[in-house]
């Protein structure tokens, strides 16, 4: 697709995502068109097709292309302890609140290949909360979920992960949690022993109940405003009263229809707290 997308190309993209939804039940229809256009172009190139219409025809008739389609159309870029200040704030300001619960549920929505999950599992282990925590790691991409379950990362990524862990207030060496094998760093399988991995689409699936922390970072930026509101509504309904929501550095609740259900707990790190009903009503009526 060209830099100046033509009307025909826009129609082809709309028809492609509609065909994917109807054929495979993956819903990209409310994703940001600028980002989706770039990823569809990558898919076109990988399939050696002249047009997106040709891509659509092949996807409809060749179901074996589904893994490649998902790989190209979903964004799988992350790192362990990404934005260390976020994890330091979780450690120093959120964890003290979570300690008051006898058991905890944490949802990593859009977990990609698992970097965020393992970061949180390590943090919770270092803070003595791992044994009473159940983690839910979800993504719409089954290939990414399979990678997350393996917990194997390229060795050349480890120096960055290690530095991020240190800046996030790590209480030990990151090397305590992995061994070098198979040409990569294999993270201790005990870190995922309390994790449920599941396919889940923020575009079409429903809530997880009674979560104390939801971390969904750098996912909403790929959604249009309607899908952002749907996802934030899921998070609102999934969180316990007083539960915490963490977003990416370029994401915000500011313009969401669900903004009044949350208080800005650590706004610089994009951490929000689910309001109790009384406080929510007071905020809506200008009392708080």
C-alpha contacts under 8 A as a table, 3 or more apart, distances in Angstrom:
res1	aa1	res2	aa2	distance
1	X	5	X	6.53
1	X	9	X	7.03
1	X	37	X	7.83
1	X	41	X	6.03
1	X	51	X	7.90
2	X	5	X	5.59
2	X	6	X	7.87
5	X	9	X	6.04
5	X	10	X	6.69
6	X	9	X	5.13
6	X	10	X	6.34
7	X	10	X	5.13
7	X	11	X	6.28
8	X	11	X	5.09
8	X	12	X	6.16
9	X	12	X	4.92
9	X	13	X	6.17
9	X	52	X	7.62
10	X	13	X	5.11
10	X	14	X	6.26
11	X	14	X	5.06
11	X	15	X	6.13
12	X	15	X	5.11
12	X	16	X	6.02
12	X	52	X	5.89
12	X	53	X	5.93
13	X	16	X	4.98
13	X	17	X	6.34
13	X	37	X	7.16
13	X	40	X	7.68
13	X	52	X	6.68
14	X	17	X	5.48
14	X	18	X	6.20
14	X	29	X	7.48
15	X	18	X	5.06
15	X	19	X	6.02
15	X	56	X	7.94
16	X	19	X	5.13
16	X	20	X	6.23
16	X	52	X	7.01
16	X	53	X	7.16
16	X	55	X	7.79
16	X	56	X	5.41
17	X	20	X	5.02
17	X	21	X	6.16
17	X	27	X	7.27
17	X	28	X	5.86
17	X	29	X	5.81
18	X	21	X	5.12
18	X	22	X	6.21
18	X	27	X	7.94
18	X	29	X	6.73
19	X	22	X	5.17
19	X	23	X	5.85
19	X	56	X	7.05
19	X	60	X	7.42
20	X	23	X	5.20
20	X	24	X	5.49
20	X	25	X	6.65
20	X	26	X	6.22
20	X	27	X	7.32
20	X	56	X	7.96
20	X	59	X	7.70
20	X	60	X	7.77
21	X	24	X	5.54
21	X	25	X	4.31
21	X	26	X	4.85
21	X	27	X	5.08
21	X	28	X	7.32
21	X	29	X	7.90
22	X	25	X	5.67
23	X	60	X	6.79
26	X	140	X	7.97
27	X	30	X	7.56
27	X	201	X	7.95
27	X	203	X	6.34
27	X	204	X	7.18
28	X	31	X	5.37
28	X	203	X	7.79
30	X	203	X	7.66
30	X	223	X	6.18
30	X	224	X	5.66
30	X	226	X	7.18
30	X	227	X	5.78
31	X	35	X	7.74
31	X	36	X	6.54
31	X	222	X	5.81
31	X	223	X	4.18
31	X	224	X	5.35
31	X	227	X	7.27
32	X	35	X	5.60
32	X	36	X	6.04
32	X	221	X	7.84
32	X	222	X	5.29
32	X	223	X	4.83
32	X	224	X	4.80
33	X	36	X	4.94
33	X	37	X	5.75
33	X	224	X	7.89
34	X	37	X	5.23
34	X	38	X	6.61
35	X	38	X	5.34
35	X	39	X	6.48
35	X	222	X	6.51
36	X	39	X	5.10
36	X	40	X	5.98
36	X	73	X	6.83
36	X	222	X	7.95
37	X	40	X	5.10
37	X	41	X	6.19
38	X	41	X	5.12
38	X	42	X	6.49
39	X	42	X	4.97
39	X	43	X	6.35
39	X	72	X	5.86
39	X	73	X	5.24
39	X	74	X	7.77
40	X	43	X	4.96
40	X	44	X	6.16
40	X	52	X	7.64
40	X	72	X	7.15
40	X	73	X	6.36
41	X	44	X	4.97
41	X	45	X	6.26
41	X	52	X	7.93
42	X	45	X	5.16
42	X	46	X	6.16
42	X	72	X	6.45
43	X	46	X	5.04
43	X	47	X	6.15
43	X	55	X	7.86
43	X	68	X	7.76
43	X	69	X	6.56
43	X	72	X	5.57
43	X	73	X	7.37
44	X	47	X	5.24
44	X	48	X	6.05
44	X	49	X	5.33
44	X	50	X	7.28
44	X	51	X	6.92
44	X	52	X	6.41
44	X	55	X	6.15
45	X	48	X	4.94
45	X	49	X	6.41
46	X	49	X	7.94
47	X	55	X	7.23
49	X	52	X	7.32
49	X	54	X	5.92
49	X	55	X	6.12
50	X	54	X	6.63
51	X	54	X	5.23
51	X	55	X	6.55
52	X	55	X	4.71
52	X	56	X	6.08
53	X	56	X	5.01
53	X	57	X	6.27
54	X	57	X	5.10
54	X	58	X	6.31
55	X	58	X	5.26
55	X	59	X	6.18
56	X	59	X	5.17
56	X	60	X	6.16
57	X	60	X	5.32
57	X	61	X	6.43
58	X	61	X	5.25
58	X	62	X	5.63
59	X	62	X	5.22
59	X	63	X	6.22
59	X	65	X	6.35
59	X	66	X	7.24
60	X	63	X	6.84
62	X	65	X	5.85
62	X	66	X	7.98
63	X	66	X	5.53
64	X	67	X	7.20
65	X	68	X	5.45
65	X	69	X	6.21
66	X	69	X	5.01
66	X	70	X	6.23
67	X	70	X	5.22
67	X	71	X	6.13
67	X	143	X	7.05
68	X	71	X	5.02
68	X	72	X	6.18
69	X	72	X	5.30
69	X	73	X	6.08
70	X	73	X	5.24
70	X	74	X	5.84
70	X	141	X	6.19
71	X	74	X	5.74
71	X	75	X	7.67
71	X	76	X	7.89
71	X	141	X	7.33
71	X	143	X	7.57
72	X	75	X	7.48
74	X	141	X	7.26
75	X	112	X	7.92
76	X	112	X	5.39
76	X	113	X	7.00
76	X	144	X	7.53
77	X	112	X	7.37
78	X	82	X	7.11
78	X	112	X	7.42
78	X	113	X	7.90
78	X	115	X	6.47
78	X	116	X	7.59
79	X	82	X	5.36
79	X	115	X	5.47
79	X	116	X	7.12
79	X	161	X	6.70
80	X	115	X	4.74
80	X	116	X	5.82
80	X	118	X	7.32
80	X	119	X	5.60
80	X	161	X	5.16
80	X	164	X	7.07
80	X	165	X	7.52
81	X	84	X	5.43
81	X	87	X	6.54
81	X	115	X	7.66
81	X	116	X	6.75
81	X	119	X	5.56
81	X	161	X	6.63
81	X	164	X	5.36
81	X	165	X	5.77
81	X	168	X	6.94
82	X	86	X	7.96
82	X	116	X	7.77
82	X	164	X	6.63
83	X	86	X	5.70
83	X	87	X	7.30
83	X	164	X	7.50
84	X	87	X	5.26
84	X	88	X	6.15
84	X	164	X	5.53
84	X	165	X	7.00
84	X	167	X	5.68
84	X	168	X	4.52
85	X	88	X	4.94
85	X	89	X	6.04
85	X	167	X	7.41
85	X	168	X	6.04
85	X	269	X	6.88
86	X	89	X	5.23
86	X	90	X	6.33
86	X	168	X	7.63
86	X	269	X	5.24
86	X	270	X	7.88
87	X	90	X	4.91
87	X	91	X	6.11
87	X	123	X	7.98
87	X	168	X	5.41
87	X	169	X	7.98
88	X	91	X	4.98
88	X	92	X	6.05
88	X	167	X	7.60
88	X	168	X	4.47
88	X	169	X	5.75
89	X	92	X	5.15
89	X	93	X	5.37
89	X	94	X	6.72
89	X	266	X	7.78
89	X	269	X	7.51
90	X	93	X	5.60
90	X	94	X	4.63
90	X	95	X	5.90
91	X	94	X	6.19
91	X	95	X	5.33
91	X	96	X	7.90
91	X	123	X	7.17
91	X	127	X	7.58
91	X	169	X	7.73
92	X	95	X	6.37
92	X	96	X	7.07
93	X	96	X	6.10
93	X	97	X	7.49
94	X	97	X	5.50
94	X	98	X	6.47
94	X	244	X	7.85
95	X	98	X	4.87
95	X	99	X	6.09
95	X	127	X	7.83
96	X	99	X	5.29
96	X	100	X	7.33
97	X	100	X	5.80
97	X	101	X	7.97
98	X	101	X	5.76
98	X	104	X	7.51
98	X	212	X	7.49
99	X	102	X	7.58
99	X	129	X	7.35
101	X	104	X	6.60
102	X	132	X	7.04
103	X	132	X	4.92
103	X	133	X	5.96
104	X	132	X	6.09
104	X	133	X	4.54
104	X	134	X	6.23
104	X	211	X	7.31
104	X	212	X	6.10
105	X	133	X	5.64
105	X	134	X	4.91
105	X	135	X	5.89
105	X	136	X	7.58
105	X	210	X	7.09
105	X	211	X	4.91
105	X	212	X	5.46
105	X	213	X	6.77
106	X	133	X	7.15
106	X	134	X	6.30
106	X	135	X	4.78
106	X	136	X	6.10
106	X	211	X	5.84
106	X	212	X	5.99
106	X	213	X	4.84
106	X	214	X	5.79
106	X	215	X	7.76
107	X	135	X	5.88
107	X	136	X	4.63
107	X	137	X	6.09
107	X	138	X	7.71
107	X	211	X	6.80
107	X	213	X	6.38
107	X	214	X	4.71
107	X	215	X	6.29
108	X	111	X	5.57
108	X	116	X	7.29
108	X	117	X	6.35
108	X	135	X	7.43
108	X	136	X	6.03
108	X	137	X	4.87
108	X	138	X	6.37
108	X	214	X	5.99
108	X	215	X	5.00
108	X	216	X	6.02
109	X	136	X	7.96
109	X	137	X	6.27
109	X	138	X	5.23
109	X	139	X	6.45
109	X	214	X	7.15
109	X	215	X	6.32
109	X	216	X	4.94
110	X	137	X	7.52
110	X	138	X	5.65
110	X	139	X	4.52
110	X	140	X	7.26
110	X	216	X	6.32
110	X	217	X	7.82
110	X	219	X	6.58
111	X	114	X	5.36
111	X	115	X	7.38
111	X	116	X	6.45
111	X	117	X	6.66
111	X	137	X	5.74
111	X	138	X	5.67
111	X	139	X	5.64
111	X	145	X	7.59
111	X	148	X	7.80
111	X	216	X	7.88
112	X	115	X	7.44
112	X	139	X	6.28
112	X	141	X	7.58
112	X	144	X	5.30
112	X	145	X	6.65
112	X	148	X	7.10
113	X	144	X	4.81
113	X	145	X	6.11
113	X	146	X	7.70
113	X	147	X	5.24
113	X	148	X	4.32
113	X	151	X	7.82
114	X	117	X	5.09
114	X	118	X	6.23
114	X	137	X	7.80
114	X	144	X	7.86
114	X	145	X	7.41
114	X	147	X	7.24
114	X	148	X	4.18
114	X	149	X	7.42
114	X	151	X	6.87
115	X	118	X	5.44
115	X	119	X	6.20
115	X	148	X	7.53
116	X	119	X	5.02
116	X	120	X	6.26
117	X	120	X	5.26
117	X	121	X	6.13
117	X	137	X	6.81
118	X	121	X	4.90
118	X	122	X	6.01
118	X	191	X	6.73
118	X	192	X	7.53
119	X	122	X	5.29
119	X	123	X	6.18
120	X	123	X	4.94
120	X	124	X	5.99
121	X	124	X	5.19
121	X	125	X	6.08
121	X	130	X	6.72
121	X	191	X	5.92
121	X	192	X	7.48
122	X	125	X	5.03
122	X	126	X	6.12
122	X	177	X	7.94
122	X	191	X	7.07
123	X	126	X	5.15
123	X	127	X	6.21
123	X	170	X	7.40
124	X	127	X	5.03
124	X	128	X	6.08
124	X	129	X	4.99
124	X	130	X	4.94
125	X	128	X	5.10
125	X	129	X	5.86
125	X	130	X	4.72
125	X	131	X	7.74
126	X	129	X	7.78
126	X	170	X	7.65
126	X	171	X	6.39
126	X	172	X	7.90
127	X	130	X	7.77
128	X	131	X	7.39
129	X	132	X	5.73
129	X	133	X	6.36
130	X	133	X	5.17
130	X	134	X	7.96
133	X	194	X	7.17
134	X	194	X	5.36
134	X	195	X	6.05
134	X	196	X	7.75
135	X	194	X	6.12
135	X	195	X	4.52
135	X	196	X	6.20
136	X	195	X	5.62
136	X	196	X	4.85
136	X	197	X	6.10
136	X	198	X	7.53
137	X	195	X	6.82
137	X	196	X	6.12
137	X	197	X	4.89
137	X	198	X	6.42
138	X	145	X	7.34
138	X	197	X	5.87
138	X	198	X	4.97
138	X	199	X	5.46
138	X	200	X	5.53
139	X	142	X	7.14
139	X	144	X	7.39
139	X	145	X	6.53
139	X	198	X	6.93
139	X	199	X	5.23
139	X	200	X	5.39
139	X	201	X	6.70
140	X	199	X	5.26
140	X	200	X	5.21
140	X	201	X	5.12
141	X	144	X	5.38
141	X	145	X	6.43
141	X	199	X	6.96
142	X	145	X	4.94
142	X	146	X	6.18
142	X	199	X	6.46
143	X	146	X	5.14
143	X	147	X	6.42
144	X	147	X	5.06
144	X	148	X	6.17
145	X	148	X	4.91
145	X	149	X	6.25
145	X	197	X	6.89
145	X	198	X	7.53
145	X	199	X	7.59
146	X	149	X	5.18
146	X	150	X	6.46
147	X	150	X	5.13
147	X	151	X	6.36
147	X	152	X	7.25
148	X	151	X	5.21
148	X	152	X	7.82
149	X	192	X	7.52
149	X	197	X	7.50
150	X	186	X	7.81
151	X	186	X	5.90
151	X	187	X	5.39
151	X	188	X	7.89
151	X	189	X	7.64
152	X	184	X	6.15
152	X	185	X	5.49
152	X	186	X	4.51
152	X	187	X	6.32
153	X	157	X	7.13
153	X	158	X	7.84
153	X	184	X	5.50
153	X	185	X	5.27
153	X	186	X	6.73
154	X	157	X	5.65
154	X	158	X	7.25
154	X	183	X	7.22
154	X	184	X	4.68
154	X	185	X	6.21
155	X	158	X	5.36
155	X	180	X	7.71
155	X	183	X	7.16
155	X	184	X	4.88
155	X	185	X	5.56
156	X	159	X	6.82
157	X	160	X	5.75
157	X	161	X	6.45
158	X	161	X	4.91
158	X	162	X	5.91
158	X	185	X	7.59
159	X	162	X	5.04
159	X	163	X	6.22
160	X	163	X	5.19
160	X	164	X	6.13
161	X	164	X	5.14
161	X	165	X	6.13
161	X	174	X	7.96
162	X	165	X	5.10
162	X	166	X	6.29
162	X	173	X	7.65
162	X	174	X	5.74
162	X	175	X	7.93
163	X	166	X	5.09
163	X	167	X	6.25
164	X	167	X	5.13
164	X	168	X	6.07
165	X	168	X	5.01
165	X	169	X	6.65
165	X	170	X	5.34
165	X	174	X	6.87
166	X	169	X	5.43
166	X	170	X	5.01
166	X	173	X	7.90
167	X	170	X	7.16
170	X	173	X	7.24
170	X	174	X	7.91
172	X	176	X	7.28
173	X	176	X	5.61
173	X	177	X	7.97
174	X	177	X	5.72
174	X	178	X	7.43
175	X	178	X	5.57
175	X	179	X	7.30
177	X	187	X	5.76
177	X	188	X	5.62
178	X	185	X	5.98
178	X	186	X	5.22
178	X	187	X	4.08
178	X	188	X	5.44
179	X	185	X	5.64
179	X	186	X	5.32
179	X	187	X	6.55
179	X	188	X	7.57
180	X	183	X	7.00
180	X	184	X	5.68
180	X	185	X	4.57
180	X	186	X	6.08
181	X	184	X	5.46
181	X	185	X	6.15
181	X	186	X	6.39
182	X	185	X	7.87
187	X	191	X	7.53
188	X	191	X	5.76
188	X	192	X	7.94
189	X	192	X	5.58
189	X	193	X	6.51
190	X	193	X	4.88
190	X	194	X	7.93
191	X	194	X	7.36
192	X	195	X	5.02
200	X	205	X	6.19
201	X	204	X	5.53
201	X	205	X	5.30
202	X	205	X	5.91
202	X	206	X	7.68
202	X	227	X	7.94
202	X	230	X	7.46
202	X	231	X	5.50
202	X	234	X	7.82
203	X	227	X	6.45
203	X	230	X	7.20
203	X	231	X	7.13
206	X	234	X	6.85
207	X	234	X	5.38
207	X	235	X	7.28
207	X	237	X	6.77
207	X	238	X	5.51
208	X	211	X	7.10
208	X	238	X	5.27
209	X	237	X	7.49
209	X	238	X	4.67
209	X	239	X	6.82
209	X	240	X	7.93
210	X	238	X	5.73
210	X	239	X	5.42
210	X	240	X	5.03
211	X	214	X	6.82
211	X	238	X	5.75
211	X	239	X	4.57
211	X	240	X	5.72
211	X	243	X	6.86
212	X	239	X	5.90
212	X	240	X	5.87
212	X	242	X	7.73
212	X	243	X	4.48
212	X	244	X	6.13
213	X	239	X	7.18
213	X	243	X	5.75
213	X	244	X	4.68
213	X	245	X	5.85
213	X	246	X	7.72
214	X	235	X	7.18
214	X	239	X	7.54
214	X	244	X	6.31
214	X	245	X	4.86
214	X	246	X	6.20
215	X	245	X	5.95
215	X	246	X	4.65
215	X	247	X	6.37
216	X	219	X	6.43
216	X	220	X	7.91
216	X	245	X	7.67
216	X	246	X	6.09
216	X	247	X	5.34
216	X	248	X	7.16
217	X	220	X	7.43
217	X	246	X	6.71
217	X	247	X	4.44
217	X	248	X	4.03
217	X	249	X	7.74
217	X	251	X	7.93
218	X	221	X	6.00
218	X	222	X	7.84
218	X	247	X	6.90
218	X	248	X	4.70
218	X	249	X	7.53
218	X	250	X	7.36
218	X	251	X	7.19
219	X	222	X	5.88
219	X	223	X	7.47
219	X	248	X	7.66
220	X	223	X	5.22
220	X	228	X	5.76
220	X	231	X	7.94
220	X	251	X	6.87
221	X	224	X	7.84
221	X	250	X	7.36
221	X	251	X	6.49
223	X	226	X	7.85
223	X	227	X	5.68
223	X	228	X	5.74
224	X	227	X	5.50
224	X	228	X	6.14
225	X	228	X	4.98
225	X	229	X	6.22
226	X	229	X	5.19
226	X	230	X	6.35
227	X	230	X	4.89
227	X	231	X	6.16
228	X	231	X	5.19
228	X	232	X	6.13
228	X	256	X	7.73
229	X	232	X	5.08
229	X	233	X	5.98
229	X	256	X	5.94
229	X	257	X	6.53
229	X	258	X	7.12
230	X	233	X	5.06
230	X	234	X	6.36
231	X	234	X	5.06
231	X	235	X	6.38
232	X	235	X	4.96
232	X	236	X	6.08
232	X	256	X	7.85
232	X	258	X	6.78
233	X	236	X	5.02
233	X	237	X	6.18
233	X	258	X	6.47
234	X	237	X	5.23
234	X	238	X	5.98
235	X	238	X	4.97
235	X	239	X	6.09
235	X	245	X	7.61
236	X	239	X	5.58
236	X	258	X	7.58
236	X	261	X	7.08
236	X	274	X	6.94
239	X	242	X	7.80
239	X	243	X	5.38
239	X	244	X	7.34
239	X	274	X	6.86
240	X	243	X	5.03
240	X	274	X	7.26
241	X	274	X	5.59
241	X	275	X	5.93
241	X	276	X	5.10
241	X	277	X	7.87
242	X	273	X	5.75
242	X	274	X	4.85
242	X	275	X	5.73
242	X	276	X	6.42
243	X	273	X	5.65
243	X	274	X	5.24
244	X	271	X	6.86
244	X	272	X	5.66
244	X	273	X	4.50
244	X	274	X	6.15
245	X	271	X	5.66
245	X	272	X	5.07
245	X	273	X	6.14
245	X	274	X	7.51
246	X	269	X	7.91
246	X	270	X	5.88
246	X	271	X	4.49
246	X	272	X	6.40
247	X	251	X	6.01
247	X	252	X	7.09
247	X	270	X	5.40
247	X	271	X	6.49
248	X	251	X	5.17
248	X	252	X	7.91
248	X	269	X	7.96
248	X	270	X	6.56
249	X	269	X	6.62
249	X	270	X	6.30
251	X	270	X	7.38
252	X	255	X	7.56
252	X	270	X	6.82
253	X	256	X	5.21
253	X	258	X	7.42
253	X	259	X	5.35
254	X	259	X	6.22
255	X	259	X	7.09
256	X	259	X	5.30
257	X	260	X	7.57
258	X	261	X	5.59
258	X	262	X	7.57
259	X	262	X	5.74
260	X	263	X	7.44
260	X	280	X	6.38
260	X	283	X	6.79
260	X	284	X	6.47
261	X	274	X	6.05
261	X	275	X	5.62
261	X	280	X	5.72
262	X	272	X	6.07
262	X	273	X	5.29
262	X	274	X	4.55
262	X	275	X	5.19
262	X	280	X	7.57
263	X	272	X	5.59
263	X	273	X	5.18
263	X	274	X	6.53
263	X	275	X	6.39
264	X	267	X	5.32
264	X	270	X	7.67
264	X	271	X	6.57
264	X	272	X	4.63
264	X	273	X	6.43
265	X	271	X	5.66
265	X	272	X	4.82
265	X	273	X	5.78
266	X	269	X	5.63
266	X	270	X	6.12
266	X	271	X	4.99
266	X	272	X	6.59
267	X	270	X	4.73
267	X	271	X	5.90
267	X	272	X	7.17
268	X	271	X	7.79
275	X	279	X	5.99
275	X	280	X	5.55
276	X	279	X	5.37
276	X	280	X	6.05
277	X	280	X	4.97
277	X	281	X	6.20
278	X	281	X	5.20
278	X	282	X	6.25
279	X	282	X	5.02
279	X	283	X	6.12
279	X	288	X	7.45
280	X	283	X	5.13
280	X	284	X	6.24
281	X	284	X	5.06
281	X	285	X	6.30
282	X	285	X	5.16
282	X	286	X	6.10
282	X	287	X	4.81
282	X	288	X	5.67
283	X	286	X	5.12
283	X	287	X	5.66
283	X	288	X	4.83
284	X	287	X	7.63
285	X	288	X	8.00
